[in-house]
Amino acid sequence: MQLKNNKEKYSKEIIDEFEINEQQVEEQITAVKSILESFVWENGLVTGTSEEQPNYLDKILKWNKNMLNLFL
């Protein structure tokens, strides 16, 4: 009965929450696209970035390359 009486209120709250989540997802997608666009690609592998990145990124790229070399 309570659900029936508050249907419009709950529907509006669900829609509002969905719109906030949708906005956050769009912001996350934009941020990831920006990061991916900054990568320097060589033969399908990321070899560096065109922007300054945290120090650990170089270590990750080197580790990734070493791991891939194990399979070659």
C-alpha positions, 0 to 999 in steps of 0.5 A: 500500500505504501509503495503504491502511495509513494510510486511517483516519489520513488520513481522520481528518486530512481530517475534522478539517481540514474541521471547522476550515475549516467553523468558520472559514467560519461565523465569516467569514459571521457577521462579514460579516453583522454588517458588512452589518447596520450599513449604512444603505441608501437606495434600495438603496444604502449611504449610511453605517453605523450604527457607526463605521467606518474613515475610508476607508469614507466615501471608498468610499461617495462614490466609489461614488455618483459612479460610479453617477451617471455612468450615470444 
